[in-house]
Amino acid sequence: MKVVVTTVLILFLFFGGSVYINNHVERNAEEMLVYINDLDKAIEESRWDDTSEHIKKIEKRWESTKRLWLLFMGHEEVDSVDSLTSKIMRFVEIEEREMAIGEIVLLQEVLNHLINKQALRLSNIL
């Protein structure tokens, strides 16, 4: 009986932790996507003064998010987001509109891919 209870408890903790982590990743990625969309609109409208505010929000969210994601995801995915955010920040600094928008699109795709990859779906488990 102890073995059954222990096994059920371990499974419950495993699946509960997985659901929590997936929700956390999805929430943080979606929040970053909102900030990125705001930055994209500011760049498209050439409102370069507003972009620094959006960059700070993205940078702050990413720094707090990155620490937890490194524990549960592959480093190459986190490094990819890190690299893309750095590129975007630099392109915004030099007001390079086309390159910044291109990198923003890539970052949006990477974040959407991570959301789908981390989701608890049968296709991701098998």
C-alpha positions as CSV (number, residue, x, y, z in Angstrom):
1,M,0.0,0.0,0.0
2,K,2.9,2.4,0.8
3,V,4.3,1.8,-2.6
4,V,1.0,2.7,-4.3
5,V,0.6,5.9,-2.3
6,T,4.2,6.9,-2.9
7,T,3.9,6.3,-6.6
8,V,0.7,8.2,-6.9
9,L,2.2,11.1,-4.9
10,I,5.3,11.2,-7.1
11,L,3.1,11.2,-10.2
12,F,0.9,13.9,-8.8
13,L,4.0,16.0,-8.0
14,F,5.5,15.4,-11.4
15,F,2.3,16.3,-13.4
16,G,1.5,19.2,-11.0
17,G,5.0,20.6,-11.4
18,S,4.8,20.2,-15.2
19,V,1.5,22.0,-15.4
20,Y,2.9,24.9,-13.2
21,I,6.1,25.2,-15.3
22,N,4.1,25.1,-18.6
23,N,1.7,27.8,-17.3
24,H,4.7,29.9,-16.1
25,V,6.5,29.6,-19.4
26,E,3.4,30.4,-21.4
27,R,2.5,33.4,-19.2
28,N,6.0,34.9,-19.4
29,A,6.3,34.3,-23.2
30,E,2.9,35.9,-23.8
31,E,3.8,38.9,-21.7
32,M,7.0,39.3,-23.6
33,L,5.1,39.0,-26.9
34,V,2.8,41.9,-25.8
35,Y,5.9,44.0,-25.1
36,I,7.5,43.0,-28.4
37,N,4.3,43.8,-30.3
38,D,4.3,47.3,-28.7
39,L,7.9,47.7,-29.7
40,D,7.1,46.6,-33.2
41,K,4.3,49.1,-33.6
42,A,6.6,51.9,-32.3
43,I,9.3,51.0,-34.8
44,E,6.9,50.7,-37.7
45,E,5.6,54.2,-36.8
46,S,9.2,55.4,-36.4
47,R,8.5,56.6,-32.8
48,W,12.1,56.1,-31.8
49,D,11.7,58.0,-28.5
50,D,9.1,55.4,-27.3
51,T,11.2,52.4,-28.2
52,S,13.5,52.8,-25.2
53,E,10.6,52.4,-22.9
54,H,9.5,49.2,-24.7
55,I,13.1,47.9,-24.7
56,K,13.4,48.4,-21.0
57,K,10.2,46.4,-20.4
58,I,11.4,43.6,-22.6
59,E,14.9,43.5,-21.0
60,K,13.4,43.5,-17.5
61,R,10.9,40.7,-18.3
62,W,13.6,38.7,-20.1
63,E,16.1,38.9,-17.3
64,S,13.6,37.6,-14.7
65,T,12.3,35.0,-17.1
66,K,15.6,33.7,-18.3
67,R,16.8,32.4,-14.9
68,L,13.8,30.0,-14.5
69,W,13.8,29.0,-18.2
70,L,17.4,27.9,-18.0
71,L,16.4,25.3,-15.4
72,F,13.7,23.7,-17.5
73,M,14.6,24.3,-21.2
74,G,17.4,23.7,-23.5
75,H,20.1,26.3,-23.4
76,E,20.0,26.7,-27.1
77,E,16.5,28.0,-27.0
78,V,17.2,30.5,-24.2
79,D,20.4,31.5,-26.0
80,S,18.4,32.1,-29.2
81,V,16.0,34.4,-27.3
82,D,18.9,36.1,-25.7
83,S,20.7,36.7,-29.0
84,L,17.6,38.0,-30.8
85,T,16.8,40.4,-28.0
86,S,20.3,41.7,-28.1
87,K,20.2,42.2,-31.8
88,I,16.8,44.0,-31.6
89,M,18.2,46.4,-28.9
90,R,21.2,47.2,-31.1
91,F,19.1,47.8,-34.2
92,V,16.8,50.1,-32.2
93,E,19.8,52.0,-30.9
94,I,21.0,52.8,-34.4
95,E,17.4,53.2,-35.6
96,E,17.7,50.5,-38.2
97,R,14.0,49.9,-38.9
98,E,14.0,47.0,-41.4
99,M,16.6,44.9,-39.5
100,A,14.8,45.5,-36.1
101,I,11.5,44.4,-37.6
102,G,13.0,41.3,-39.1
103,E,14.6,40.3,-35.8
104,I,11.3,41.0,-34.0
105,V,9.5,38.6,-36.3
106,L,12.1,35.9,-35.6
107,L,11.8,36.5,-31.9
108,Q,8.0,36.2,-32.0
109,E,8.4,32.9,-33.9
110,V,10.9,31.6,-31.4
111,L,8.6,32.5,-28.4
112,N,5.6,31.0,-30.1
113,H,7.6,27.8,-30.8
114,L,8.6,27.6,-27.2
115,I,5.0,28.0,-26.0
116,N,3.9,25.2,-28.3
117,K,6.9,23.0,-27.5
118,Q,6.4,23.3,-23.7
119,A,2.6,22.6,-23.9
120,L,1.4,19.4,-22.4
121,R,0.1,17.7,-25.5
122,L,0.2,14.1,-26.6
123,S,2.4,15.0,-29.6
124,N,5.0,16.6,-27.3
125,I,5.0,13.6,-25.0
126,L,5.5,10.9,-27.6
